[in-house]
Amino acid sequence: MRRLSWLSDRKLRHRYGVLGAALAVFLGAAWLAQSLLVPKYMDHVIEGNFTEEYYRSPLGHELLMVGNCEAYENISPMKLWEDYGITSYIRGNSNQLIPQSYYLLREALRYEKPKVVLLNIQAMAVEGQDSEEYNRMVFDGMRWSKDKWQGIMASRMEEEKLADYLFPLLRYHSRWSELSKDDFRYAFRQKPQKSYNGYYLRADIRPYTEFPAERRRSDYAFPEKNMEYLERIVRLCRENGIELVFMKAPSMYPVWVEPYEEQITEFAGREGIYYINTLEHMDEIGLDMSVDTYDEGLHLNVYGAEKLSAWLGRDLKGRYGLADFRDKEEVAAFYNQRLEEYRKEKEEQKDEFEKLGYISKYKRQEE
């Protein structure tokens, strides 16, 4: 009986061993496939890298900026560093919603406590997400935490499946026919940084032009959900002793209508929050929309972003006493290296635009 029991146990252990090995092989294959199939965003839609790049920056930013494209395309942290020694980062993504900004900010406070948070408030007028791609660009690169889970729950569209966020392979399993060299090259190695502390560099020039009139709305009140999350952002900053600043970027479209301005002005005044509407300071900033925009007035190019950043940095430094870290060796080593890379790409883009009339890596995105 003992021998039969021993043989039975050995067969059972062998069976479990085979099943365990098969499961390990399956999980390994799934991980390899997922690493290969998830988008790498290395050519034209580089914004898909912005969330994950935050974790590669030396933490301890005195200024953290949060918002949609009006943040990451209009403010240059490299200019803030060059002129004032301000350490800063932009946690922004395409069409980033106010709830998403809240959860990205809350997650950032797990790692650091900035002195000032600047929130771009254009997204207050946005009802909800209109493309899954924008949600994926916000969350795919975000580390797993309660903030990521709650952020997904707060902003996903009805047709999006939670399982696709938990297991990206389910979402991207059909990308086999779209794989490029970059998918193989960066499946298992770190990608080069595509932003400059969250800033999207564009050195091309497309002068401002008249946009078609926007359709009138019956109700310009900010969505209730946005107001709820704006109040959460205010509370979060106060609980952590952080100065909060609201900013409207100098974008010509979508039009920032008077009812929006009235609501933000009233809220900021009631809560004692400093609010900057840069549309009212364009002459003081020195912006010229015949040369300072790359997309006819929607966003600033690098020349416009540097003008805005120089003006904004002077204001925030004087108002909140932001420190100058240019004499701190370890911090300066990182920022000066990135500044050198920033200047190099700026010149390369400038030369390419003067020669071709466009920036080749962005041409596909714009066609």
Backbone torsions as a table, in degrees:
resi	resn	phi	psi	omega
1	MET	NA	-39.2	178.9
2	ARG	-63.4	-40.1	-179.1
3	ARG	-65.3	-42.7	178.9
4	LEU	-63.1	-41.1	178.6
5	SER	-63.0	-41.7	-179.7
6	TRP	-64.9	-41.9	178.9
7	LEU	-64.7	-39.7	179.8
8	SER	-64.1	-42.3	179.3
9	ASP	-64.4	-39.0	-179.2
10	ARG	-66.0	-40.8	178.2
11	LYS	-63.7	-39.0	-179.6
12	LEU	-66.7	-43.2	178.8
13	ARG	-63.5	-38.8	178.8
14	HIS	-64.0	-42.0	-179.8
15	ARG	-63.0	-46.0	178.4
16	TYR	-64.0	-36.1	178.9
17	GLY	-64.1	-42.4	178.4
18	VAL	-64.1	-44.3	179.5
19	LEU	-63.6	-40.9	179.0
20	GLY	-64.5	-41.5	178.5
21	ALA	-65.5	-40.7	178.8
22	ALA	-63.5	-40.9	178.9
23	LEU	-65.1	-41.0	179.1
24	ALA	-63.2	-41.3	178.3
25	VAL	-63.7	-43.6	-179.8
26	PHE	-62.6	-47.1	-179.0
27	LEU	-65.4	-38.1	177.6
28	GLY	-64.1	-42.6	179.0
29	ALA	-64.8	-39.6	179.1
30	ALA	-64.5	-41.3	178.5
31	TRP	-64.4	-43.2	178.7
32	LEU	-61.9	-44.4	-179.9
33	ALA	-64.7	-42.0	179.9
34	GLN	-64.1	-43.6	178.7
35	SER	-59.2	-34.5	-179.5
36	LEU	-77.9	-38.3	-169.3
37	LEU	-87.8	-24.6	-180.0
38	VAL	-64.3	139.9	-177.8
39	PRO	-59.7	142.7	-179.5
40	LYS	-100.2	-17.1	175.9
41	TYR	53.2	44.6	-175.2
42	MET	-97.9	-13.3	-177.2
43	ASP	-103.7	-86.7	-171.2
44	HIS	-95.9	-39.5	-178.6
45	VAL	-94.9	68.3	-174.2
46	ILE	-72.0	-13.6	-179.2
47	GLU	-60.2	-21.1	179.4
48	GLY	-64.4	-11.1	178.9
49	ASN	-95.2	-9.4	-165.7
50	PHE	-65.7	-40.3	-178.3
51	THR	-62.1	-47.7	-175.3
52	GLU	-72.8	-24.7	-179.0
53	GLU	-67.9	-22.2	179.3
54	TYR	-55.0	-37.8	-174.8
55	TYR	-71.7	-12.0	-179.1
56	ARG	-94.1	-6.2	179.6
57	SER	-88.2	140.2	175.7
58	PRO	-56.7	122.0	-176.0
59	LEU	-76.2	160.9	-175.4
60	GLY	113.6	27.4	178.2
61	HIS	-67.6	130.7	176.6
62	GLU	-75.8	-26.4	179.9
63	LEU	-124.4	121.8	176.5
64	LEU	-116.4	126.5	-178.6
65	MET	-110.8	137.5	-173.7
66	VAL	-133.3	137.5	177.1
67	GLY	158.2	-169.6	-178.6
68	ASN	-88.8	-152.8	-176.8
69	CYS	-62.6	-21.0	176.9
70	GLU	-69.4	-14.7	174.3
71	ALA	-93.1	-55.3	-170.2
72	TYR	-78.9	-8.5	176.9
73	GLU	-106.2	-7.1	-171.8
74	ASN	-118.2	-10.2	-178.8
75	ILE	-126.0	131.3	-178.8
76	SER	-108.1	105.7	175.6
77	PRO	-58.9	-27.7	178.8
78	MET	-68.1	-35.3	176.1
79	LYS	-69.9	-38.6	176.4
80	LEU	-61.1	-37.9	177.6
81	TRP	-71.1	-48.0	-176.1
82	GLU	-59.1	-43.9	-174.6
83	ASP	-86.6	-33.5	-170.7
84	TYR	-129.2	-6.7	-177.3
85	GLY	69.9	23.1	180.0
86	ILE	-80.2	130.6	174.0
87	THR	-91.0	123.1	-173.8
88	SER	-149.2	162.4	177.5
89	TYR	-150.8	148.3	176.8
90	ILE	-109.4	118.2	172.4
91	ARG	-98.4	87.3	-175.7
92	GLY	-139.8	154.7	178.9
93	ASN	-146.4	165.2	178.0
94	SER	-59.8	129.0	176.6
95	ASN	54.7	35.6	-179.1
96	GLN	-68.2	125.6	-176.8
97	LEU	-82.5	160.4	178.3
98	ILE	-58.3	-45.0	175.9
99	PRO	-59.2	-37.7	179.1
100	GLN	-66.9	-39.3	176.7
101	SER	-62.0	-38.2	178.8
102	TYR	-61.6	-47.5	-176.0
103	TYR	-72.8	-32.6	174.4
104	LEU	-66.9	-38.7	177.5
105	LEU	-67.6	-45.9	-179.2
106	ARG	-60.9	-39.1	177.7
107	GLU	-66.2	-41.1	-179.6
108	ALA	-59.7	-33.9	-179.3
109	LEU	-71.3	-8.2	170.7
110	ARG	-71.1	-26.7	-173.5
111	TYR	-105.3	-27.3	-174.6
112	GLU	-156.9	165.2	177.4
113	LYS	-128.5	92.4	178.5
114	PRO	-65.8	158.5	176.9
115	LYS	-77.8	-36.3	-177.6
116	VAL	-133.8	138.1	170.1
117	VAL	-115.7	126.5	176.3
118	LEU	-107.5	120.9	-179.6
119	LEU	-108.3	120.3	172.9
120	ASN	-78.0	128.1	-166.6
121	ILE	-104.5	10.6	179.3
122	GLN	-60.7	-33.8	-177.9
123	ALA	-67.8	-8.9	175.7
124	MET	-59.7	-26.5	-177.9
125	ALA	-87.3	-2.3	-175.4
126	VAL	-94.2	123.3	-174.8
127	GLU	-67.7	-47.8	-177.3
128	GLY	-171.4	-179.8	-177.5
129	GLN	-75.4	144.0	179.7
130	ASP	-118.1	4.1	178.9
131	SER	-152.9	131.0	177.5
132	GLU	-59.3	-34.3	-177.2
133	GLU	-56.4	-39.3	179.5
134	TYR	-65.1	-41.5	177.8
135	ASN	-63.4	-41.3	-179.1
136	ARG	-63.8	-38.1	-179.3
137	MET	-67.1	-30.4	176.2
138	VAL	-72.1	-46.6	-165.2
139	PHE	-101.1	-25.5	-176.0
140	ASP	-60.4	-35.8	-178.4
141	GLY	-90.6	1.8	-178.3
142	MET	-86.0	137.5	178.7
143	ARG	-66.4	147.5	-179.0
144	TRP	-70.1	131.2	178.6
145	SER	-167.0	176.4	174.9
146	LYS	-60.2	-34.5	-178.9
147	ASP	-66.1	-40.4	178.6
148	LYS	-66.0	-45.9	-178.7
149	TRP	-61.7	-47.3	-179.3
150	GLN	-68.0	-33.3	177.1
151	GLY	-64.8	-41.9	176.8
152	ILE	-62.9	-45.4	-179.2
153	MET	-62.3	-33.9	-175.8
154	ALA	-79.5	-17.6	-171.1
155	SER	-132.5	-4.6	-178.4
156	ARG	-69.3	151.9	176.5
157	MET	-84.5	161.6	-175.0
158	GLU	-57.5	-38.7	-175.3
159	GLU	-78.2	-9.7	179.3
160	GLU	-79.3	139.7	-178.6
161	LYS	-102.8	132.3	179.8
162	LEU	-60.6	-33.9	-179.8
163	ALA	-60.8	-29.6	-179.9
164	ASP	-68.1	-27.6	175.8
165	TYR	-80.0	-37.2	178.3
166	LEU	-68.6	-38.7	-178.5
167	PHE	-130.2	85.7	-176.2
168	PRO	-55.2	-22.4	178.2
169	LEU	-58.6	-33.8	178.8
170	LEU	-63.5	-33.0	-178.7
171	ARG	-82.1	-37.0	-171.0
172	TYR	-107.6	13.7	-174.7
173	HIS	-62.9	-20.3	-176.9
174	SER	-93.4	9.3	-176.7
175	ARG	-82.7	5.6	-175.8
176	TRP	-53.9	-41.7	-176.9
177	SER	-74.0	-11.8	-177.6
178	GLU	-102.1	-2.2	-173.8
179	LEU	-60.9	139.6	179.1
180	SER	-119.3	178.1	177.8
181	LYS	-59.5	-36.0	-179.7
182	ASP	-64.5	-33.4	178.4
183	ASP	-61.9	-39.5	178.4
184	PHE	-76.7	-40.7	-175.9
185	ARG	-63.9	-39.2	-173.9
186	TYR	-111.6	19.4	176.2
187	ALA	-66.8	-34.8	-174.2
188	PHE	-132.1	21.0	176.7
189	ARG	-140.6	159.0	-176.9
190	GLN	-69.4	136.7	179.8
191	LYS	-81.2	151.0	173.3
192	PRO	-67.4	150.7	-179.0
193	GLN	-71.1	135.4	-177.2
194	LYS	-105.1	-14.2	178.1
195	SER	-117.0	171.2	176.1
196	TYR	-115.5	89.2	-173.2
197	ASN	54.7	43.0	177.1
198	GLY	90.7	-1.6	-178.5
199	TYR	-92.5	138.2	-178.5
200	TYR	-100.5	105.9	-172.7
201	LEU	-83.8	126.1	173.9
202	ARG	-135.6	122.9	-179.2
203	ALA	-108.9	7.8	176.7
204	ASP	-83.2	164.3	-175.3
205	ILE	-129.2	123.1	171.5
206	ARG	-133.0	104.6	-173.1
207	PRO	-58.3	153.2	177.7
208	TYR	-58.2	139.1	175.8
209	THR	-134.4	165.2	179.7
210	GLU	-71.6	133.1	175.7
211	PHE	-94.6	154.4	176.2
212	PRO	-63.1	149.9	-179.5
213	ALA	-62.0	137.8	178.6
214	GLU	-76.0	147.4	177.4
215	ARG	-67.3	132.4	179.6
216	ARG	-67.4	144.6	179.8
217	ARG	-110.3	152.7	178.3
218	SER	-79.4	-23.1	-176.9
219	ASP	-142.4	119.0	-179.8
220	TYR	-102.0	10.4	178.7
221	ALA	-65.3	137.9	177.3
222	PHE	-62.2	141.9	178.0
223	PRO	-54.5	141.8	-178.2
224	GLU	-57.0	-38.3	-179.6
225	LYS	-63.5	-39.9	178.6
226	ASN	-64.7	-40.4	178.0
227	MET	-63.7	-39.6	178.4
228	GLU	-60.5	-45.8	-177.9
229	TYR	-75.2	-27.3	174.0
230	LEU	-64.2	-42.4	176.8
231	GLU	-64.0	-35.5	176.6
232	ARG	-64.6	-40.3	179.1
233	ILE	-63.3	-42.0	177.8
234	VAL	-59.8	-48.2	-178.9
235	ARG	-63.3	-42.2	-178.9
236	LEU	-60.1	-43.9	180.0
237	CYS	-67.1	-42.2	-179.9
238	ARG	-64.8	-40.9	179.8
239	GLU	-63.8	-25.1	-178.3
240	ASN	-105.9	9.1	177.0
241	GLY	66.2	34.3	-177.0
242	ILE	-106.5	135.3	174.5
243	GLU	-75.7	129.9	-179.9
244	LEU	-108.8	134.0	178.8
245	VAL	-125.3	135.5	172.0
246	PHE	-97.5	142.5	176.9
247	MET	-140.9	135.5	168.1
248	LYS	-105.2	121.4	-178.1
249	ALA	-73.4	161.0	-177.3
250	PRO	-82.9	49.0	178.1
251	SER	-88.1	138.5	-177.0
252	MET	-82.2	-17.6	-177.2
253	TYR	-154.3	139.9	-2.5
254	PRO	-62.9	149.7	-175.6
255	VAL	-66.6	131.7	175.6
256	TRP	-88.6	93.3	-170.6
257	VAL	-77.2	162.8	-175.5
258	GLU	-57.3	-40.5	177.9
259	PRO	-59.7	-34.6	175.8
260	TYR	-65.5	-46.6	-179.2
261	GLU	-59.9	-42.1	-179.3
262	GLU	-63.1	-41.4	-178.6
263	GLN	-66.6	-43.2	-179.9
264	ILE	-69.7	-42.0	179.2
265	THR	-60.9	-42.9	179.9
266	GLU	-65.6	-44.8	-178.9
267	PHE	-65.1	-46.9	-178.9
268	ALA	-62.3	-41.4	178.7
269	GLY	-64.1	-41.3	-179.8
270	ARG	-65.3	-37.5	-176.1
271	GLU	-93.4	-3.1	-179.7
272	GLY	69.5	38.9	-177.7
273	ILE	-106.6	135.6	178.1
274	TYR	-72.0	125.9	-178.0
275	TYR	-122.4	128.8	179.2
276	ILE	-116.7	116.7	170.9
277	ASN	-101.9	100.0	-174.4
278	THR	-69.5	-14.6	175.1
279	LEU	-62.3	-25.7	-179.8
280	GLU	-87.7	-2.3	-175.8
281	HIS	-126.1	20.6	-172.6
282	MET	-62.5	-38.6	178.0
283	ASP	-67.3	-42.6	178.9
284	GLU	-62.7	-39.7	178.3
285	ILE	-68.8	-30.5	-178.8
286	GLY	93.4	21.3	-177.5
287	LEU	-76.7	137.0	177.3
288	ASP	-129.8	106.2	-173.2
289	MET	-75.2	8.3	170.2
290	SER	-88.6	-15.8	-179.2
291	VAL	-134.9	-12.2	-171.7
292	ASP	-103.4	17.7	176.8
293	THR	-134.4	146.1	179.3
294	TYR	-102.1	-6.7	-175.9
295	ASP	-138.7	42.2	171.8
296	GLU	66.9	26.6	173.9
297	GLY	109.9	-5.5	177.8
298	LEU	-70.6	-43.0	-178.8
299	HIS	-142.4	160.6	176.3
300	LEU	-81.3	149.8	167.1
301	ASN	-87.0	-174.0	-174.9
302	VAL	-64.1	-31.1	180.0
303	TYR	-68.3	-42.3	176.4
304	GLY	-69.7	-40.7	-179.7
305	ALA	-62.3	-36.6	179.0
306	GLU	-69.0	-36.9	176.5
307	LYS	-64.0	-47.0	179.6
308	LEU	-63.1	-41.8	-177.5
309	SER	-66.5	-38.8	177.8
310	ALA	-63.0	-42.8	179.3
311	TRP	-68.6	-45.8	-177.8
312	LEU	-67.2	-42.8	-179.3
313	GLY	-61.4	-41.2	178.0
314	ARG	-61.4	-43.0	179.9
315	ASP	-64.1	-51.7	-175.8
316	LEU	-67.9	-37.4	179.1
317	LYS	-63.9	-43.8	179.4
318	GLY	-69.8	-36.6	-175.7
319	ARG	-76.9	-37.6	-172.6
320	TYR	-117.6	3.1	177.1
321	GLY	64.7	38.5	177.9
322	LEU	-61.9	136.9	-173.8
323	ALA	-76.5	156.9	174.0
324	ASP	-101.5	113.1	-175.4
325	PHE	-99.6	12.1	-175.7
326	ARG	-67.4	-16.7	177.1
327	ASP	-98.2	5.8	176.3
328	LYS	-93.8	109.4	-167.2
329	GLU	-55.5	-49.2	-175.6
330	GLU	-67.0	-42.9	179.0
331	VAL	-66.5	-44.9	-177.9
332	ALA	-63.6	-33.2	-179.3
333	ALA	-61.4	-44.8	178.9
334	PHE	-67.2	-51.0	-174.2
335	TYR	-67.1	-37.4	-180.0
336	ASN	-68.7	-34.1	175.4
337	GLN	-65.1	-46.0	178.5
338	ARG	-65.2	-36.5	178.2
339	LEU	-63.8	-39.7	177.7
340	GLU	-63.9	-43.4	178.2
341	GLU	-64.8	-38.5	178.1
342	TYR	-61.8	-47.7	179.7
343	ARG	-62.6	-40.0	-180.0
344	LYS	-63.3	-47.9	179.8
345	GLU	-65.5	-37.2	178.3
346	LYS	-58.4	-45.3	179.7
347	GLU	-67.9	-39.2	179.1
348	GLU	-63.8	-44.1	177.7
349	GLN	-64.5	-41.5	179.0
350	LYS	-59.7	-47.0	-179.6
351	ASP	-63.8	-41.8	-179.6
352	GLU	-65.6	-41.0	179.9
353	PHE	-66.3	-40.4	178.8
354	GLU	-65.0	-31.3	-178.8
355	LYS	-83.0	-44.4	-172.2
356	LEU	-104.9	-23.3	-175.0
357	GLY	86.3	7.6	177.1
358	TYR	-161.7	166.6	174.9
359	ILE	-100.5	116.8	-168.8
360	SER	-59.7	-39.3	-175.5
361	LYS	-70.8	-16.1	178.3
362	TYR	-104.4	-4.4	-175.1
363	LYS	-62.2	-43.8	179.9
364	ARG	-60.4	-39.4	-178.9
365	GLN	-63.4	-31.5	-173.4
366	GLU	-92.7	-9.2	-178.2
367	GLU	-81.5	NA	NA
